Amino acid sequence: MLDVRYPEVARFLFENLEANVGVAAVAGVQRFLDRIDVLREGKAPAVDPDQGRAAVELLATRRIVDTAKEAELRSLIETARMGARPDEVIEPPEMDPRRRDVAQSYINWLNEWREVARVAIARRDYRISLGLAQRRQPGDEPDEPVPAPTPNQA
């Protein structure tokens, strides 16, 4: 959602953040919340202040992170830090910019591949095995038929 509407904001917000467990997860959530504060204040580097504020509003509108959720998460972070020994509090390392660029290139390629595969692969069982579709549950509406590509389109 953010990477399409506000790509600069998404890069700033998710840079060097990875899904973690334990102490590293607490540090990642704190870094994420701190970045949201910077966006809200309009002080994020290389991000238009109006776009940063609009992205924060979009996150709040979609109920991903609003002020109430942010306060709750900060309270939980403080609780977790009180119980941690000083040597357990680990700040996540900064990611090498080259690695970030390679990862972003892969993500872009993968998203394009998914869109092409959704159009090119007509059989639903093939799409399910590729992870592009899910099995229907009772009561689901059938998919719209996908036109088969003609030889001229290939």
DSSP file (Angstrom, degrees, kcal/mol; ACC not computed):
  #  RESIDUE AA STRUCTURE BP1 BP2  ACC     N-H-->O    O-->H-N    N-H-->O    O-->H-N    TCO  KAPPA ALPHA  PHI   PSI    X-CA   Y-CA   Z-CA
    1    1 A M     >        0   0    0      0, 0.0     4,-1.9     0, 0.0     3,-0.4   0.000 360.0 360.0 360.0 -53.2    0.0    0.0    0.0
    2    2 A L  H  >  +     0   0    0      1,-0.2     4,-2.7     2,-0.2     8,-0.4   0.871 360.0  61.2 -71.4 -35.9    2.7    2.5    1.0
    3    3 A D  H  4 S+     0   0    0      1,-0.2    -1,-0.2     2,-0.2     8,-0.1   0.743 111.9  39.6 -66.2 -20.3    5.2    1.3   -1.6
    4    4 A V  H  4 S+     0   0    0     -3,-0.4    -1,-0.2     2,-0.1    -2,-0.2   0.881 126.3  31.6 -90.5 -47.5    2.7    2.2   -4.4
    5    5 A R  H  < S+     0   0    0     -4,-1.9    -3,-0.2     1,-0.2    -2,-0.2   0.898 138.2  15.9 -79.2 -41.2    1.3    5.5   -3.0
    6    6 A Y     X  +     0   0    0     -4,-2.7     4,-2.4    -5,-0.3    -1,-0.2  -0.644  65.8 168.3-134.6  74.9    4.3    6.8   -1.1
    7    7 A P  H  > S+     0   0    0      0, 0.0     4,-2.4     0, 0.0     5,-0.2   0.861  79.7  52.2 -62.4 -36.5    7.5    5.0   -2.2
    8    8 A E  H  > S+     0   0    0      1,-0.2     4,-2.2     2,-0.2     5,-0.2   0.908 111.3  47.9 -65.3 -39.4    9.9    7.4   -0.5
    9    9 A V  H  > S+     0   0    0      2,-0.2     4,-3.2     1,-0.2     5,-0.2   0.919 110.6  51.1 -65.8 -43.7    8.0    7.0    2.7
   10   10 A A  H  X S+     0   0    0     -4,-2.4     4,-2.4    -8,-0.4    -2,-0.2   0.910 109.9  50.0 -61.8 -42.3    8.0    3.2    2.5
   11   11 A R  H  X S+     0   0    0     -4,-2.4     4,-0.8     1,-0.2    -1,-0.2   0.932 115.5  43.0 -61.0 -44.8   11.7    3.2    1.9
   12   12 A F  H  < S+     0   0    0     -4,-2.2     3,-0.4     1,-0.2    -2,-0.2   0.926 116.4  47.5 -65.5 -44.6   12.3    5.4    4.9
   13   13 A L  H  < S+     0   0    0     -4,-3.2    -2,-0.2     1,-0.2    -1,-0.2   0.869 121.3  32.5 -68.7 -39.0    9.9    3.6    7.1
   14   14 A F  H >< S+     0   0    0     -4,-2.4     3,-1.8    -5,-0.2    -1,-0.2   0.361  81.8 130.7-104.7   5.5   10.9    0.0    6.4
   15   15 A E  T 3< S-     0   0    0     -4,-0.8     3,-0.1    -3,-0.4    -4,-0.0  -0.414  86.1  -1.9 -63.1 128.8   14.7    0.5    5.9
   16   16 A N  T 3  S+     0   0    0      1,-0.2     2,-0.5    -2,-0.2    -1,-0.3   0.690 100.3 130.8  63.8  22.1   16.7   -2.0    7.9
   17   17 A L    <   +     0   0    0     -3,-1.8     2,-0.3    14,-0.0    -1,-0.2  -0.914  28.5 170.9-106.3 131.0   13.6   -3.5    9.5
   18   18 A E        -     0   0    0     -2,-0.5     2,-0.4    -3,-0.1    10,-0.1  -0.956  42.1 -96.4-133.7 153.5   13.2   -7.3    9.5
   19   19 A A        +     0   0    0     -2,-0.3     2,-0.3     9,-0.0     6,-0.1  -0.566  57.2 164.0 -68.9 125.8   10.7   -9.6   11.2
   20   20 A N        -     0   0    0     -2,-0.4     2,-0.3     2,-0.1    -3,-0.0  -0.817  29.5-134.2-135.5 173.7   12.3  -10.9   14.3
   21   21 A V    >   +     0   0    0     -2,-0.3     3,-0.8     4,-0.0     4,-0.3  -0.891  65.0   3.8-126.5 161.1   11.4  -12.6   17.6
   22   22 A G  T >> S-     0   0    0     -2,-0.3     4,-1.3     1,-0.2     3,-0.6  -0.362 125.4  -9.1  71.2-142.2   12.4  -11.8   21.2
   23   23 A V  H 3> S+     0   0    0      1,-0.3     4,-1.8     2,-0.2    -1,-0.2   0.855 132.9  58.0 -63.3 -38.4   14.5   -8.8   22.0
   24   24 A A  H <> S+     0   0    0     -3,-0.8     4,-2.0     1,-0.2    -1,-0.3   0.826 102.2  56.0 -63.5 -31.1   15.3   -8.0   18.4
   25   25 A A  H <> S+     0   0    0     -3,-0.6     4,-2.4    -4,-0.3    -1,-0.2   0.891 104.8  52.3 -67.2 -38.9   11.6   -7.7   17.7
   26   26 A V  H  X S+     0   0    0     -4,-1.3     4,-2.2     1,-0.2    -2,-0.2   0.926 109.9  48.4 -62.9 -44.2   11.2   -5.1   20.5
   27   27 A A  H  X S+     0   0    0     -4,-1.8     4,-2.3    63,-0.2    -1,-0.2   0.887 111.3  50.9 -63.8 -38.8   14.0   -3.0   19.0
   28   28 A G  H  X S+     0   0    0     -4,-2.0     4,-2.3     2,-0.2    -2,-0.2   0.901 110.1  48.3 -66.1 -41.1   12.5   -3.2   15.5
   29   29 A V  H  X S+     0   0    0     -4,-2.4     4,-2.5     2,-0.2    -2,-0.2   0.903 111.4  50.6 -66.4 -40.4    9.0   -2.1   16.7
   30   30 A Q  H  X S+     0   0    0     -4,-2.2     4,-2.5     2,-0.2    -2,-0.2   0.920 110.3  49.2 -63.7 -42.6   10.6    0.8   18.6
   31   31 A R  H  X S+     0   0    0     -4,-2.3     4,-2.0     2,-0.2    -2,-0.2   0.913 111.1  50.8 -62.1 -42.2   12.5    1.9   15.5
   32   32 A F  H  X S+     0   0    0     -4,-2.3     4,-1.9     2,-0.2    -2,-0.2   0.927 112.0  46.2 -60.3 -46.9    9.3    1.6   13.4
   33   33 A L  H  X S+     0   0    0     -4,-2.5     4,-2.0     1,-0.2    -1,-0.2   0.882 110.3  53.3 -66.0 -38.3    7.4    3.8   15.9
   34   34 A D  H  X S+     0   0    0     -4,-2.5     4,-2.0     1,-0.2    -1,-0.2   0.887 108.4  50.9 -62.9 -38.1   10.2    6.3   16.1
   35   35 A R  H  X S+     0   0    0     -4,-2.0     4,-2.4     2,-0.2    -1,-0.2   0.872 106.4  54.0 -68.0 -36.5   10.2    6.6   12.3
   36   36 A I  H  X S+     0   0    0     -4,-1.9     4,-2.6     2,-0.2    -1,-0.2   0.915 107.9  51.1 -62.7 -41.1    6.4    7.2   12.3
   37   37 A D  H  X S+     0   0    0     -4,-2.0     4,-2.1     2,-0.2    -2,-0.2   0.916 109.3  50.1 -59.7 -43.4    7.0   10.1   14.8
   38   38 A V  H  X>S+     0   0    0     -4,-2.0     5,-2.2     1,-0.2     4,-0.8   0.901 111.9  48.1 -63.1 -41.0    9.6   11.6   12.5
   39   39 A L  H ><5S+     0   0    0     -4,-2.4     3,-0.7     1,-0.2    -2,-0.2   0.911 109.7  52.4 -64.1 -42.4    7.2   11.3    9.5
   40   40 A R  H 3<5S+     0   0    0     -4,-2.6    -2,-0.2     1,-0.3    -1,-0.2   0.869 110.7  47.8 -62.2 -37.0    4.4   12.9   11.6
   41   41 A E  H 3<5S-     0   0    0     -4,-2.1    -1,-0.3    -5,-0.2    -2,-0.2   0.616 111.2-123.3 -79.0 -12.8    6.7   15.8   12.5
   42   42 A G  T <<5S+     0   0    0     -4,-0.8    -3,-0.2    -3,-0.7    -2,-0.1   0.758  79.3 116.4  77.9  25.2    7.8   16.2    8.8
   43   43 A K      < +     0   0    0     -5,-2.2    -4,-0.2    -6,-0.2    -5,-0.1   0.184  31.4 129.2-112.0  15.8   11.5   15.8    9.6
   44   44 A A    >   -     0   0    0     -6,-0.5     3,-1.3    -5,-0.1     2,-0.1  -0.543  63.6-113.5 -73.9 133.0   12.2   12.6    7.7
   45   45 A P  T 3  S+     0   0    0      0, 0.0    -1,-0.1     0, 0.0     3,-0.1  -0.431  94.8   4.9 -68.1 139.1   15.3   12.9    5.4
   46   46 A A  T 3  S+     0   0    0      1,-0.2     2,-0.4    -2,-0.1   -34,-0.1   0.690 106.8 110.5  62.8  22.4   14.5   12.7    1.7
   47   47 A V  S <  S-     0   0    0     -3,-1.3    -1,-0.2    -5,-0.1    -3,-0.1  -0.994  74.2-119.1-128.7 129.2   10.8   12.6    2.3
   48   48 A D     >  -     0   0    0     -2,-0.4     4,-2.5     1,-0.1     3,-0.2  -0.477  24.2-134.3 -61.6 127.8    8.4   15.3    1.4
   49   49 A P  H  > S+     0   0    0      0, 0.0     4,-2.2     0, 0.0     5,-0.2   0.859 104.0  51.5 -56.6 -37.8    6.8   16.4    4.7
   50   50 A D  H  > S+     0   0    0      1,-0.2     4,-2.3     2,-0.2     5,-0.1   0.904 111.1  47.5 -67.1 -40.0    3.3   16.5    3.3
   51   51 A Q  H  > S+     0   0    0     -3,-0.2     4,-2.5     2,-0.2    -1,-0.2   0.888 110.3  53.2 -67.3 -37.8    3.7   12.9    1.9
   52   52 A G  H  X S+     0   0    0     -4,-2.5     4,-2.0     2,-0.2    -2,-0.2   0.925 111.6  44.5 -61.6 -45.1    5.0   11.7    5.2
   53   53 A R  H  X S+     0   0    0     -4,-2.2     4,-2.3     1,-0.2    -2,-0.2   0.893 112.6  52.1 -66.7 -39.1    2.0   13.1    7.1
   54   54 A A  H  X S+     0   0    0     -4,-2.3     4,-2.3     1,-0.2    -2,-0.2   0.894 109.0  50.6 -64.2 -38.8   -0.4   11.7    4.4
   55   55 A A  H  X S+     0   0    0     -4,-2.5     4,-2.3     2,-0.2    -1,-0.2   0.900 109.5  50.2 -66.1 -40.2    1.2    8.3    4.8
   56   56 A V  H  X S+     0   0    0     -4,-2.0     4,-2.0     2,-0.2    -2,-0.2   0.898 110.8  50.0 -63.8 -39.8    0.9    8.4    8.6
   57   57 A E  H  X S+     0   0    0     -4,-2.3     4,-2.9     2,-0.2    -2,-0.2   0.896 108.8  52.4 -64.4 -39.4   -2.8    9.3    8.1
   58   58 A L  H  X S+     0   0    0     -4,-2.3     4,-2.5     2,-0.2    -2,-0.2   0.915 108.4  50.5 -63.2 -42.4   -3.3    6.4    5.7
   59   59 A L  H  <>S+     0   0    0     -4,-2.3     5,-2.8     1,-0.2     6,-0.9   0.885 113.3  46.3 -61.2 -38.2   -1.8    4.0    8.3
   60   60 A A  H ><5S+     0   0    0     -4,-2.0     3,-1.1     3,-0.2    -2,-0.2   0.902 111.3  51.2 -71.0 -40.7   -4.1    5.4   10.9
   61   61 A T  H 3<5S+     0   0    0     -4,-2.9    -2,-0.2     1,-0.3    -1,-0.2   0.895 111.1  47.7 -62.7 -40.3   -7.1    5.2    8.5
   62   62 A R  T 3<5S-     0   0    0     -4,-2.5    -1,-0.3    -5,-0.2    -2,-0.2   0.432 113.9-122.4 -80.6   2.0   -6.4    1.6    7.7
   63   63 A R  T < 5S+     0   0    0     -3,-1.1    -3,-0.2    -5,-0.1     3,-0.2   0.827  77.7 122.6  60.1  36.0   -6.0    0.9   11.5
   64   64 A I  S   <S-     0   0    0     -5,-2.8     2,-0.3     1,-0.3    -4,-0.2   0.906  88.1  -6.5 -86.0 -54.5   -2.4   -0.3   11.1
   65   65 A V  S    S+     0   0    0     -6,-0.9    -1,-0.3    -9,-0.2     2,-0.2  -0.882  76.3 159.9-144.0 110.5   -0.9    2.2   13.5
   66   66 A D     >  -     0   0    0     -2,-0.3     4,-2.7    -3,-0.2     5,-0.2  -0.617  57.7 -88.1-115.4-177.3   -2.9    5.0   15.0
   67   67 A T  H  > S+     0   0    0      1,-0.2     4,-2.2    -2,-0.2     5,-0.2   0.866 126.6  49.7 -64.4 -36.1   -2.1    7.1   18.1
   68   68 A A  H  > S+     0   0    0      2,-0.2     4,-2.2     1,-0.2    -1,-0.2   0.931 113.6  44.9 -68.1 -44.4   -3.9    4.7   20.4
   69   69 A K  H  > S+     0   0    0      1,-0.2     4,-2.6     2,-0.2    -2,-0.2   0.883 112.3  53.3 -65.9 -37.7   -2.1    1.6   19.0
   70   70 A E  H  X S+     0   0    0     -4,-2.7     4,-2.5     2,-0.2    -2,-0.2   0.924 109.1  48.0 -63.4 -43.9    1.2    3.5   19.1
   71   71 A A  H  X S+     0   0    0     -4,-2.2     4,-2.0     2,-0.2    -2,-0.2   0.906 112.3  50.0 -62.7 -40.8    0.7    4.4   22.8
   72   72 A E  H  X S+     0   0    0     -4,-2.2     4,-2.1     2,-0.2    -2,-0.2   0.923 111.9  47.5 -63.3 -44.1   -0.2    0.7   23.5
   73   73 A L  H  X S+     0   0    0     -4,-2.6     4,-2.3     1,-0.2    -2,-0.2   0.895 110.4  51.6 -65.4 -40.0    2.9   -0.5   21.7
   74   74 A R  H  X S+     0   0    0     -4,-2.5     4,-2.2     2,-0.2    -1,-0.2   0.881 109.1  51.5 -64.6 -36.4    5.2    2.0   23.4
   75   75 A S  H  X S+     0   0    0     -4,-2.0     4,-2.1     2,-0.2    -2,-0.2   0.916 110.6  48.0 -64.5 -43.0    3.8    0.8   26.8
   76   76 A L  H  X S+     0   0    0     -4,-2.1     4,-2.5     2,-0.2    -2,-0.2   0.864 109.2  53.9 -65.8 -35.7    4.5   -2.8   25.9
   77   77 A I  H  X S+     0   0    0     -4,-2.3     4,-2.6     2,-0.2    -2,-0.2   0.928 108.8  48.5 -63.5 -44.4    8.1   -1.9   24.8
   78   78 A E  H  X S+     0   0    0     -4,-2.2     4,-1.9     1,-0.2    -2,-0.2   0.907 111.4  50.2 -62.6 -40.9    8.7   -0.2   28.1
   79   79 A T  H  X S+     0   0    0     -4,-2.1     4,-1.2     1,-0.2    -1,-0.2   0.921 112.2  47.5 -62.3 -43.4    7.4   -3.3   29.9
   80   80 A A  H  X S+     0   0    0     -4,-2.5     4,-0.6     1,-0.2    -2,-0.2   0.888 111.1  50.9 -66.1 -38.5    9.6   -5.5   27.8
   81   81 A R  H  < S+     0   0    0     -4,-2.6     3,-0.5     1,-0.2    -1,-0.2   0.825 103.9  58.5 -70.7 -30.4   12.7   -3.4   28.4
   82   82 A M  H  < S+     0   0    0     -4,-1.9    -1,-0.2     1,-0.2    -2,-0.2   0.871 109.8  44.1 -64.9 -35.2   12.2   -3.4   32.2
   83   83 A G  H  < S+     0   0    0     -4,-1.2     2,-0.3    -3,-0.2    -1,-0.2   0.557  97.8  93.4 -86.6  -7.6   12.4   -7.1   32.3
   84   84 A A  S  < S-     0   0    0     -4,-0.6     5,-0.0    -3,-0.5    -3,-0.0  -0.613  76.1-123.2 -89.0 144.4   15.4   -7.4   29.9
   85   85 A R    >>  -     0   0    0     -2,-0.3     3,-2.0     1,-0.1     4,-0.8  -0.533  32.3-109.9 -75.2 152.5   18.9   -7.5   31.1
   86   86 A P  G >4 S+     0   0    0      0, 0.0     3,-0.6     0, 0.0    -1,-0.1   0.833 118.7  54.2 -55.9 -34.3   21.1   -4.8   29.7
   87   87 A D  G 34 S+     0   0    0      1,-0.2    -3,-0.0     3,-0.0    -2,-0.0   0.623 102.2  60.1 -76.8 -10.1   23.1   -7.2   27.5
   88   88 A E  G <4 S+     0   0    0     -3,-2.0     2,-0.9     2,-0.0    -1,-0.2   0.698  78.7  94.0 -87.6 -20.2   19.8   -8.5   26.0
   89   89 A V    <<  +     0   0    0     -4,-0.8     2,-0.5    -3,-0.6   -65,-0.1  -0.631  59.5 179.6 -78.2 107.5   18.7   -5.1   24.5
   90   90 A I        -     0   0    0     -2,-0.9   -63,-0.2   -67,-0.1    -2,-0.0  -0.923  23.0-145.1-115.9 130.1   20.0   -5.3   21.0
   91   91 A E        -     0   0    0     -2,-0.5   -67,-0.1   -64,-0.1   -63,-0.0  -0.791  33.5-109.1 -88.7 135.4   19.7   -2.6   18.4
   92   92 A P        -     0   0    0      0, 0.0     3,-0.1     0, 0.0    -1,-0.0  -0.362  38.3-109.0 -64.4 143.3   19.2   -4.1   14.9
   93   93 A P        -     0   0    0      0, 0.0     2,-0.2     0, 0.0    -3,-0.0  -0.325  33.0-100.9 -71.8 154.9   22.3   -3.5   12.6
   94   94 A E        -     0   0    0      1,-0.1     2,-0.3    -2,-0.0   -78,-0.1  -0.558  39.6-121.7 -73.4 137.7   22.2   -1.1    9.8
   95   95 A M        -     0   0    0     -2,-0.2    -1,-0.1     1,-0.1   -78,-0.0  -0.609  25.4-107.2 -84.2 140.7   21.7   -2.8    6.4
   96   96 A D     >  -     0   0    0     -2,-0.3     4,-2.1     1,-0.1     3,-0.3  -0.460  25.4-132.3 -61.7 130.1   24.3   -2.4    3.7
   97   97 A P  H  > S+     0   0    0      0, 0.0     4,-2.3     0, 0.0     5,-0.2   0.838 106.2  55.2 -58.4 -33.3   22.7   -0.1    1.0
   98   98 A R  H  > S+     0   0    0      2,-0.2     4,-2.3     1,-0.2     5,-0.2   0.912 107.8  48.7 -65.6 -40.5   23.8   -2.5   -1.8
   99   99 A R  H  > S+     0   0    0     -3,-0.3     4,-2.5     1,-0.2    -1,-0.2   0.903 110.7  50.8 -64.6 -40.5   22.0   -5.3   -0.1
  100  100 A R  H  X S+     0   0    0     -4,-2.1     4,-2.5     2,-0.2    -2,-0.2   0.908 110.2  49.7 -62.4 -42.1   18.9   -3.2    0.3
  101  101 A D  H  X S+     0   0    0     -4,-2.3     4,-2.3     2,-0.2    -2,-0.2   0.901 111.5  48.3 -64.8 -40.8   19.0   -2.3   -3.4
  102  102 A V  H  X S+     0   0    0     -4,-2.3     4,-2.3     2,-0.2    -2,-0.2   0.914 112.1  49.4 -64.5 -42.8   19.4   -5.9   -4.5
  103  103 A A  H  X S+     0   0    0     -4,-2.5     4,-2.4     1,-0.2    -2,-0.2   0.910 111.3  49.0 -63.4 -41.6   16.5   -6.9   -2.2
  104  104 A Q  H  X S+     0   0    0     -4,-2.5     4,-2.5     2,-0.2    -1,-0.2   0.888 109.4  52.6 -66.3 -38.2   14.3   -4.2   -3.7
  105  105 A S  H  X S+     0   0    0     -4,-2.3     4,-2.4     2,-0.2    -1,-0.2   0.916 110.3  48.5 -61.4 -42.7   15.2   -5.2   -7.2
  106  106 A Y  H  X S+     0   0    0     -4,-2.3     4,-2.9     2,-0.2    -2,-0.2   0.920 110.4  50.5 -63.8 -43.6   14.2   -8.8   -6.4
  107  107 A I  H  X S+     0   0    0     -4,-2.4     4,-2.5     1,-0.2    -2,-0.2   0.922 111.3  48.5 -61.4 -44.1   10.9   -7.6   -4.8
  108  108 A N  H  X S+     0   0    0     -4,-2.5     4,-2.1     2,-0.2    -1,-0.2   0.923 112.9  47.7 -61.9 -44.1   10.1   -5.6   -7.9
  109  109 A W  H  X S+     0   0    0     -4,-2.4     4,-2.7     1,-0.2    -2,-0.2   0.922 111.9  50.2 -62.0 -44.0   10.9   -8.5  -10.2
  110  110 A L  H  X S+     0   0    0     -4,-2.9     4,-2.4     1,-0.2    -2,-0.2   0.907 109.6  50.2 -63.6 -42.7    8.8  -10.9   -8.1
  111  111 A N  H  X S+     0   0    0     -4,-2.5     4,-1.8     2,-0.2    -1,-0.2   0.902 112.4  47.4 -62.8 -40.7    5.8   -8.5   -8.2
  112  112 A E  H  X S+     0   0    0     -4,-2.1     4,-2.3     2,-0.2    -2,-0.2   0.922 110.6  52.3 -65.5 -42.9    6.0   -8.2  -11.9
  113  113 A W  H  X S+     0   0    0     -4,-2.7     4,-2.8     1,-0.2    -2,-0.2   0.906 107.4  52.8 -59.2 -42.7    6.4  -11.9  -12.3
  114  114 A R  H  X S+     0   0    0     -4,-2.4     4,-2.4     1,-0.2    -1,-0.2   0.913 109.2  48.7 -60.0 -43.4    3.2  -12.5  -10.2
  115  115 A E  H  X S+     0   0    0     -4,-1.8     4,-1.3     2,-0.2    -1,-0.2   0.914 113.2  46.6 -65.5 -41.8    1.2  -10.1  -12.4
  116  116 A V  H  X S+     0   0    0     -4,-2.3     4,-2.9     1,-0.2     3,-0.3   0.926 112.8  50.2 -64.6 -43.9    2.4  -11.8  -15.6
  117  117 A A  H  X S+     0   0    0     -4,-2.8     4,-2.5     1,-0.2    -2,-0.2   0.873 105.1  57.1 -64.4 -37.5    1.7  -15.3  -14.2
  118  118 A R  H  < S+     0   0    0     -4,-2.4    -1,-0.2    -5,-0.2    -2,-0.2   0.868 115.8  37.0 -61.6 -35.0   -1.8  -14.3  -13.1
  119  119 A V  H  < S+     0   0    0     -4,-1.3    -2,-0.2    -3,-0.3    -1,-0.2   0.885 121.0  44.3 -82.2 -41.0   -2.6  -13.4  -16.7
  120  120 A A  H  < S+     0   0    0     -4,-2.9     2,-0.8    -5,-0.2    -2,-0.2   0.784 101.8  68.5 -79.5 -28.2   -0.7  -16.1  -18.5
  121  121 A I     <  +     0   0    0     -4,-2.5    -1,-0.1    -5,-0.2     6,-0.0  -0.827  54.1 173.9-100.8 111.2   -1.7  -19.1  -16.3
  122  122 A A        +     0   0    0     -2,-0.8     2,-0.4     4,-0.0    24,-0.2   0.781  50.6  91.8 -87.5 -28.9   -5.3  -19.9  -16.8
  123  123 A R     >  -     0   0    0      1,-0.2     4,-1.8     2,-0.1     3,-0.3  -0.544  63.7-151.8 -76.4 125.4   -5.6  -23.1  -14.8
  124  124 A R  H  > S+     0   0    0     -2,-0.4     4,-2.6     1,-0.2     5,-0.2   0.864  93.9  57.9 -64.0 -38.2   -6.6  -22.5  -11.2
  125  125 A D  H  > S+     0   0    0      1,-0.2     4,-2.0     2,-0.2    -1,-0.2   0.861 106.9  49.2 -64.0 -33.3   -4.8  -25.6   -9.9
  126  126 A Y  H  > S+     0   0    0     -3,-0.3     4,-1.6     2,-0.2    -1,-0.2   0.910 110.6  50.2 -68.5 -41.6   -1.5  -24.3  -11.3
  127  127 A R  H  X>S+     0   0    0     -4,-1.8     5,-2.8     1,-0.2     6,-0.9   0.895 109.8  51.2 -62.9 -39.1   -2.1  -20.9   -9.8
  128  128 A I  H ><5S+     0   0    0     -4,-2.6     3,-1.2     4,-0.2    -1,-0.2   0.930 109.3  49.4 -63.8 -44.9   -2.8  -22.5   -6.4
  129  129 A S  H 3<5S+     0   0    0     -4,-2.0    -1,-0.2     1,-0.3    -2,-0.2   0.778 111.1  50.6 -67.5 -25.0    0.4  -24.5   -6.6
  130  130 A L  H 3<5S-     0   0    0     -4,-1.6    -1,-0.3    -5,-0.1    -2,-0.2   0.512 116.9-114.4 -86.7  -5.4    2.4  -21.4   -7.4
  131  131 A G  T <<5S+     0   0    0     -3,-1.2    -3,-0.2    -4,-0.5    -2,-0.1   0.671  86.8 115.4  82.5  16.2    0.9  -19.5   -4.5
  132  132 A L  S   <S+     0   0    0     -5,-2.8     2,-0.3    -6,-0.2    -4,-0.2   0.546  78.6  24.8 -94.8  -9.5   -1.0  -17.1   -6.7
  133  133 A A  S    S-     0   0    0     -6,-0.9     2,-0.3    -5,-0.1    -2,-0.2  -0.953  72.2-132.5-146.8 163.5   -4.5  -18.3   -5.7
  134  134 A Q        -     0   0    0     -2,-0.3    -6,-0.1    -3,-0.1     3,-0.1  -0.859  34.9 -92.3-118.6 155.8   -6.1  -20.0   -2.7
  135  135 A R        -     0   0    0     -2,-0.3     2,-0.2     1,-0.1    -1,-0.0  -0.366  49.4-107.5 -62.6 143.2   -8.4  -22.9   -2.5
  136  136 A R        -     0   0    0      4,-0.1    -1,-0.1    -2,-0.0     3,-0.0  -0.474  27.4-143.3 -73.6 142.8  -12.1  -21.8   -2.5
  137  137 A Q    >   -     0   0    0     -2,-0.2     3,-2.4     1,-0.1     2,-0.0  -0.711  40.2 -79.5 -97.9 155.8  -14.0  -22.1    0.7
  138  138 A P  T 3  S+     0   0    0      0, 0.0     3,-0.1     0, 0.0    -1,-0.1  -0.344 121.3  24.9 -56.2 130.2  -17.7  -23.1    0.7
  139  139 A G  T 3  S+     0   0    0      1,-0.3     2,-0.1    -3,-0.0    -3,-0.0   0.328  88.5 135.6  96.7  -6.3  -19.8  -20.1   -0.3
  140  140 A D    <   -     0   0    0     -3,-2.4    -1,-0.3     1,-0.1    -4,-0.1  -0.439  58.1-116.4 -71.8 148.1  -17.0  -18.3   -2.2
  141  141 A E        -     0   0    0     -2,-0.1    -1,-0.1    -3,-0.1     2,-0.0  -0.609  35.6-103.6 -80.9 145.7  -17.9  -16.7   -5.4
  142  142 A P        -     0   0    0      0, 0.0    -1,-0.1     0, 0.0     2,-0.0  -0.315  40.0-101.7 -67.2 154.1  -16.1  -18.2   -8.5
  143  143 A D        -     0   0    0      1,-0.1     3,-0.0     3,-0.0     0, 0.0  -0.304  38.7 -99.3 -68.8 156.2  -13.3  -16.2  -10.1
  144  144 A E        -     0   0    0      1,-0.1    -1,-0.1    -2,-0.0     2,-0.1  -0.587  50.2 -99.9 -71.2 140.8  -13.8  -14.2  -13.2
  145  145 A P        -     0   0    0      0, 0.0    -1,-0.1     0, 0.0   -23,-0.0  -0.387  31.4-137.4 -65.4 139.5  -12.6  -16.1  -16.2
  146  146 A V        -     0   0    0    -24,-0.2     2,-0.1    -2,-0.1   -27,-0.0  -0.864  21.9-120.5 -97.4 124.6   -9.2  -15.1  -17.4
  147  147 A P        -     0   0    0      0, 0.0     3,-0.1     0, 0.0    -1,-0.0  -0.393  28.4-114.4 -65.7 139.3   -9.0  -14.9  -21.2
  148  148 A A        -     0   0    0      1,-0.1     2,-0.1    -2,-0.1   -28,-0.1  -0.503  36.3-105.6 -71.5 139.9   -6.4  -17.2  -22.7
  149  149 A P        -     0   0    0      0, 0.0    -1,-0.1     0, 0.0    -3,-0.0  -0.400  31.5-132.5 -67.7 142.0   -3.5  -15.3  -24.4
  150  150 A T    >>  -     0   0    0     -2,-0.1     3,-1.4     1,-0.1     4,-1.0  -0.559  25.4-106.5 -88.5 159.4   -3.5  -15.3  -28.1
  151  151 A P  T 34 S+     0   0    0      0, 0.0     3,-0.3     0, 0.0    -1,-0.1   0.806 119.6  59.2 -56.6 -29.9   -0.4  -16.2  -30.1
  152  152 A N  T 34 S+     0   0    0      1,-0.2     0, 0.0     2,-0.1     0, 0.0   0.787 102.2  53.5 -69.8 -26.5    0.0  -12.5  -31.1
  153  153 A Q  T <4        0   0    0     -3,-1.4    -1,-0.2     1,-0.2     0, 0.0   0.743 360.0 360.0 -81.5 -23.1    0.2  -11.4  -27.4
  154  154 A A     <        0   0    0     -4,-1.0    -1,-0.2    -3,-0.3    -2,-0.1   0.495 360.0 360.0 -73.3 360.0    3.0  -13.8  -26.5
